[in-house]
Amino acid sequence: MTPTVHLHVDRDLPVPVTTQLLGQIEYGVTNGDVPPGSRLPSVRELAADLGVSPVTVSQVFKALKAKGLIATVPGRGTFVRGDGEAATPVRPLSHVDAALARAVRIGERAGLARRELLERFQRLVAHSSPAPALRLVFVGVYPAVTRAYVADLVRHLRSGDRLEATTFDRLDEPEVARALAEADMVLTFAHRADELKRHLTEGAEVASVQLIPAQRTRVALAEIDPLERVLLVSTVPEFVATFRRGVDRFASHVGDVRVCVLGATDLPDLVADVDVVVLATGAESVFDGLPVHVHAFEYRHVPDPVHVEGVLIPGFERVRAARTLHPNMEETT
């Protein structure tokens, strides 16, 4: 059964409805709240359900389609695109199957039984050169947290694989551009994949990384006293609704939760009037000059290990297999 995306608006949040809806899809894809293949309600259904104008919903859908995050299938509806679809489609391995089929036919014409063919193939694989190491680049937003994501992902790679960290604001630097051009695969977030593709050569492999709240973040939220006043500081308006929903998931026992966006003129007054401040990544400047009575911590994410093992690692191995079959592909194309 195809899952349906359930969206909501909170008119108490300091961001427009359009921004809330756009952010819920963008960040929902990245943090797994909105799984690939989920069906979106129609424009009229969603507008009626949320009590907003169909024009507002239509604008949101148009923006999401432009980012490559959703697609409309005639006669079926509008769906969240699957992992990697917002970037480069996965190339099938039909050429591998064709080569193996030719080998079987050649062996049969030579009088070899199927069992002997299989034994020969197993010996070839056993004595073939080691699988090539992969060159990977992760393109994030904030340097420190991007390096942390890379450190987490490296644990899942084979020995010899190299994963470099960079950020979107460095894509035009010659050294970074060279690393991207030489990479076997480039990693980023689903809602930034189309932006990244504009800096890559045609056909470059791009995969999205899915995130979940870090364990220390979940624990810190659960340990907040129910009577404490909490302020959430988001770095961008689009993240506000998702941020609030994530905090409610692990701190539903807290009754007084307020939200603002970094740079708001009333931020100092809001900070002085609460007991706990939870910062989105990128809002670390709020740590400076906090009142002594205020406890603050960052709402950190980590790569989702289930997504890494179930989606990213098979993608890496597919690219590795292609390089094994065509080791000099980049020299001959």
Number of C-alpha atoms within 10 A of each C-alpha: 4 9 13 15 19 14 15 14 17 13 10 9 17 16 19 14 21 17 18 25 22 20 23 25 27 23 22 21 26 24 23 15 18 21 20 20 18 20 22 22 17 15 19 14 13 19 17 12 12 14 10 15 13 16 12 15 22 17 14 21 24 13 14 20 17 12 18 20 27 26 22 15 9 7 6 8 12 20 21 25 21 18 25 23 20 25 26 17 15 15 11 9 11 9 11 12 11 11 10 13 12 11 14 17 12 12 15 13 10 9 11 14 12 12 9 12 15 13 11 12 13 12 10 11 11 10 8 10 9 9 14 16 16 21 17 22 25 25 27 21 17 14 16 14 17 20 18 14 19 21 14 15 20 14 9 14 15 15 10 11 13 14 19 20 20 21 18 18 12 13 18 11 9 10 10 19 14 12 17 24 15 15 18 19 20 25 23 23 25 29 22 21 24 18 14 18 18 9 15 16 10 9 11 19 22 30 26 25 24 27 23 18 17 15 12 14 18 19 12 17 23 18 12 18 15 14 11 14 18 26 22 25 30 25 18 17 17 23 22 25 25 21 22 18 13 19 20 16 13 18 20 14 15 18 14 12 18 17 22 22 23 21 14 11 10 11 17 14 9 18 21 15 15 19 19 22 26 25 24 22 17 18 18 16 10 18 15 7 8 15 14 8 11 16 15 20 16 19 24 18 21 20 20 20 16 10 17 18 12 11 17 22 16 12 19 17 14 16 18 18 16 16 18 17 12 11 13 10 11 9 6 7 5
